[in-house]
Each structure stands twice: as structure tokens, then as C-alpha cells.
């Protein structure tokens, strides 16, 4: 395994430096405009406002729909329902034939009287003010004929089926060797089931859109992670050419996977604006987001492990059963992580789905790993206890030399180094192997750990970099910044490659008129857009050097371009140097530009590429109440070259806090009678707050991995969330001896076990 694990990386002039966010001032002064705040409308126009009315039943049909009272409200302009909507393309089968079609398919709205899930949009009230629209929506008389539905995916009698594929195109089932025979022959086994509830993305900025038409062309100011997906899907939904839709999203207040596809607010805003021939703004309320903007599906994961007397796995079986919408399939790949994380003589993973009458599940931060590692890493701790082995030592004994699923070598794999570094820093040696052994007053204190892994992806991306006669550089790509720091890292890459100060770099993002990128999702944004910018800068450097060598007015004419160095805002060719701004003004007064691209290369076929990490958590459990409190947490990660330690640390801490929420507080409660989320706001859906999060630290190991991209970087937006919940759950067991296998770990479950 890779052993280059120094904890102090060597940064470049800008890459690897903890640079402040270049867009920070805009954000703290209100200069960063989010979707609903945009006001750059056509001259003489003012926006109308749309308010969505949601269905009051989970399944059935509309029998009565009377908008008379609502239409009488002053300021109401029009009410759209299935009765007066123009024809739209059909939605199609629950699972389209190709993976990309999931993101770009038509998504018709208000297209029939059929109700498929609770709070499904049944009307859009358009008014001169938002208040008038909201008031009118409450006056619509709508009645239904309710039909029986199914809402309990983990019920024993639930009908399960095998999907044709699972998220990202993975096969639902894989098998290596005879796992059943290995389990039957083993003297040491475990067989446990772990349950995860529905979880909600809850980004700070609700889904919102401002739509306006200019003739046959539509402009959407919307909150999205992926410009191209929204452009394609909205165009398909409206049956217009893709090139007639412009999507603008320069700032996004979080997404976490819920903004990878358009939702009702974007489609309805576009339709309403076309109907009214004026701009229209539509936004989900916080409550509407719970039913209409996706969720992580509820799921049950059964883990069976077998080991020999030396603590080496002889069987690993990971069976996943999860909820899916009846009308649109989503299968989170929770078992895939078990295919590559540990060595085992035999292995099998399966995925089964149960159809329920809710809206579709969606990609939620670290889909697959966040849920799958909860089960796998808790099971590994349970097996380590059966073997009387230290949990870290047990994991080390099952470290694979190659990817167990594909047989490919790892491009780098520093999981052991992360565990050892974390153990040393966290004081793992002081941990008692006996649960409940450490007591401080009326508190039982324990520590736990878990491993982390997330695939390193790269997607097709393009970028344009231009320099003007004053030496100012503009970087352009339709990549989004969802709060992760994209503006900053792309500026750092350009400044590093061109030898210019950060102040000379302007980054333009989030506009479909710019070169296309895969957007923010799957932890591939930085690698994809960063590689494209890197390559564009190299191409621009070549153009500048060629002009400097050959142009009659150049002070560097005739110099050797093979020795070009771009540094300190100057170009050096051999022993001659000139300021870049002076060179451009003399040789290319109209400026120069170049494009660059990124794509998945052959190394993605020949190497298994992942980022790794290890989480450590300490909790205190109140003996009298069963309340669990996190006391401290550490994450140690090996994720290639870190472009910006400050923004990267922020990403990791945010991911780890997600894990704490998953472990201790978060659960969207679906009423099994009426099919709606009961706790559909942030008062009752409890995410961690400042009082819940004490000391969290993050360490990055220096890792040199050139197999994925020329920058040597890996995705980090989701790695912090992978395995974090398992570390907390394992710490709870070490503290009080109660093994909670159904999240979240609430005091009623702890007290029942302690009793």
C-alpha cells in the first residue's frame, strides 16, 4: 500500500494554500445574488409570483376543483391546474433506458387529475404579489377520491423486487465465491440488520426559480448544482430546443444532491412565465421541500460476516432493501462499498427495492457510501469484538492489496495510514475494550472509529481562459459553486499556472452560455472543472510564448519557448524576461484565449481510484436519561493533493457533522397511514446545531496520486460524510454497551438497552 503519508503537504504558490474565498466579500455584504433575488428583468417588466398548492392525499384522483373564490382575490392573474395546462411530453417509464436520461428526461407538471404522492403540485396560483398568491391558494376548493397506498417499505410483508440497475449504473448484485458455504463452515460469524430512516437534504437555500421569456427563448435564474441537466430537462419538459433555454446559477445556497434535476418550481415557473408573457418567480416553502425535493430512501441492510481464527474475513454478505417511488425508480447503491473496501475470501452484495406511494428518492450527499458504510463499519466493530481484536487491527488484517471487486491495483490507498495517524492523535490507546468501563460522574464515556471511502470520479468538462492587454485573466465554465469554494480553487489553479496574482483572476461560473461542465455532484466538480481550467491555462501559456517568440514587437522575439516560465506576472524565455501585461499589449492587443477539457482517461480502467479516511468520535451517555452527546471528533483523510486546505477543511467538517446528524438526530417520519412526512420542517426534522457540535478536527495526509488527473486531486465534498455516522454509533456502544442498529440513536433506544 502507499506509504507517502507526511502530514505537512508542500504547497505551490497558490495551489495548496489556505486562500480566503474570493467570493467571500460578496456573500457577507449581500452582493451574491441567489435565484429568487435576481431582478435583472426586461425593461418595463415586473415579476409575478407563483405559489404551489400541494395535494392533501397521497394517492387517488381529483374529483372537485373550484378556483372561483381564489380567482376573485385582488392581484390574482391566473391559476394553472391540469384543466388548463397545455399538453406536455409524457413522463415515461419509472426507469429510463440509459443512466443520463434520469437527469435529462421530461418532467411534466399538472398534467392529469391523478395524485401519485402527498403534496404533489395540483395548482399554481400566479399573482402580482406573493402574498396574494399564497392567500388565493388557500381558497381553492379541491376534493379527492383517495385510493389505498403502501407506505411501509420495511414491513415484513413488503413485496421486494430486483432493479435492472442501481444508481450510477452499477449492477444490483455481485458475487465472488460461495459465501453461503463459507458462512456455514465458519466458527465465528455475525448476522445483523441495520436500519436507516428517510433523510432530507435541507439545503439552506430552498429550491427557487425566476423564469422569463424573450420570444421563443427562455432564461431561468434557478438554484441548481448542474446547469446542463436543468437546461436539457426543462427543454424536454417544454418540448423546445435545448439551445433555447439559458440557465443562470452563479451562487447556490447548498444542494447536497437535491438540485441535480429540475423540480416542480422550475418547470412551473417556466410554464407560468410563458402563459403570462412576463417574468414569474416560484419557490418551494421549507415544508414543500420535504415531499417535492427528494430524500434519502429508508432502507434496511443485513450484513453477514465470517472470519477465521486469525481475524481474516472468509465471507462478506451485504443485502440492501430500500424504498423507491412507484412512479420513478431510485436505487441507492449502498452495498457497492462492500465490494471494494475489505478483502474477503468470498463476497456477495444484493439490492432489492420496495415500491411505495411517495415522491422519488434522490442522490443525497455520498449516496451509497454514507448509508452502506454505516452498516459495514458497525458490523466490522461487532465482528472485532467477537474476535477479541482491536477494531483497527481487525481492519488492518483485512486490507486488500488490490480492489477485491475488479482486481485492479489501487491508484493509492492510505486507509491504514489514516487509521494509525488518527489513533495516535485521538488517544485510541487509552480506549477500553470493555463497554461502559469509563465513567465520569453520571456520564459513561466511549470512543469509536470507522473507515471512509469515496470513489474518485471525473466527468467531461470544458473551460475557457482569456487574458486581456492589461494582464487580467477571465476563467469561464458553467460549473457551479454550491458553497464549496469553486470560485476560489479555480482562481488558484489559474493563478498558479499563469504566474499571476489572484487579484488578476476573475472566475465566471453558473451560466449555460459558458463552456459545459458536469456541475457539482458526485465529488467530481473540482477534479473535472479544475483539470479543464488547468489544460486551458497550459494552452494559453503556449499561445503567449509563441507570440512572444515570433511577434515583431515582442521584447522576447527569437527566444527559446521550450524554456518558458510564467512567474511573478512575467514570462521568462531562457535568460530573458518581460511583464505579461506588456507582452500582451505589444503582441496581442485584442487579448488571447484558449480552451481546455477534461475527460476520464485510460487510468480509470486500469486503476481503482478512491479517496480514503478514518473517523474517530468520543461521546458521553447520560446514565439517567440515555442522552448522547458528542464530545470530540477527528477525521483523517488521504484525498490526493489538497487545492485549498481552508475550504477543504470546511467541506470535511460539514460532512462529519452530517454524519453526527445521521447518527443522533435526523429522521423524516413517514406516516404509514397517510403517506406524508409528519416532521416536515426544521423545527421537527432535527439537524445538528452549534450546541450539538463541540471540538471537530480534520487532518489531511500528503498523498501523491497522478492517476486520476494532472492536478493529483480527488473529490472531497462527500468523503467527510462517509463512515462518520458509524464512528459515532460505535462510540455509543463503547460508552454504554448498547448497540443501536436502527438510526438515529435516540435516548429511548439507549435507555431500553441500558435497562
Secondary structure, DSSP 8 states (H G I E B T S, - for coil): ------SS----SSTTS----TTHHHHHHT-S--GGG-----TT---EEEEEEE-SSSSEEEEEEE-HHHHTSTTEEEEE-TTT---------SS-SSTTHHHHS----S-SSEE-STT-EEEEEEESSHHHHHHHHTT-EEEEEE------TTSTT--EE--S--GGG--S-EEES-HHHHHHH-SEEEEEEEEE-BB----SS--EEEEEEETTEEEEEE--S-HHHHHHHHHHHHTS-GGGEEEE-S--S--TTTTSS--HHHHHHHHHHHHHTS-EEEE--HHHHHHHS--B--EEEEEEEEE-TTS-EEEEEEEEEEEEESSS-----TTGGGGTSS--SSEEEEEEEEEESS------SSTTHHHHHHHHHHHHHHHHHHTT--HHHHHHHT--SB-TTT--EES---HHHHHHHHHHHHTGGG--SSTT--EETTEEEEEEEEEEEEE-----EEEEEEE-TTS-EEEE-----SSS-HHHHHHHHHHHHHT--GGGEEEE-SBTTS-----S-TT-HHHHHHHHHHHHHHHHHHHHHHHHHH-TT-TTTT--GGGEEEETTEEEETTEEEEHHHHHHHH-TT-EEEEEEE---THHHHEE-EEEEEEEEEEEEETTT--EEEEEEEEEEE-BS-S-HHHHHHHHHHHHHHHHHHHHT--B-B-TTT-SBSS-STTTS----GGG--EEEEEE------SS-TT-B---TTGGGSSHHHHHHHHHHHHHS----BSS--HHHHHHHH-
